Amino acid sequence: MAEVPNTAGLLDPDGAMDRLAEWKGRLDQLATATDAMSDRIQALRVTAADGNGLVEVTVDSVGALVDLQLGQRIQRVAPDVVARTIMNTIGVAKRQLADRAQEIIGDTLGTDSPAARAIAERVGQQLRAADPAVDGPDDQHGR
């Protein structure tokens, strides 16, 4: 006579309801964590300054420039150097923003989740995307 596999867990209505309730609880936690992550990332702003005191930039959560401060030293530097320094400093701020966003993703969603890893990777790619104006081969910061 063939042995019947243990199907008590599969066919038990109370057990199934418990598993569904547990699954719903995990989904609710994930939704709450995702909302918290989104709110924290949307509130992010990063400010970076170049090492020569020429410029200070602030970027918002999507990497858009929202503030630019020019130091007095720009009066003694060629305009093309100032322009390059601004672009390079924006790139630095975006990379810092990507790092902070990825930290928030890890803090709120964890690092074990495939979804969290995918979100973190996408954020990193978008904010660290190569920009020829920032990453040009002749970039010497006017030094």
Salt bridges, closest charged atoms under 4 A:
GLU22 OE2 - ARG26 NH1 2.79
ASP28 OD2 - LYS24 NZ 2.74
ASP80 OD2 - ARG84 NH1 3.63
ASP99 OD1 - ARG128 NH2 2.01
ASP107 OD2 - ARG40 NH2 3.88
ASP139 OD2 - HIS141 NE2 3.77
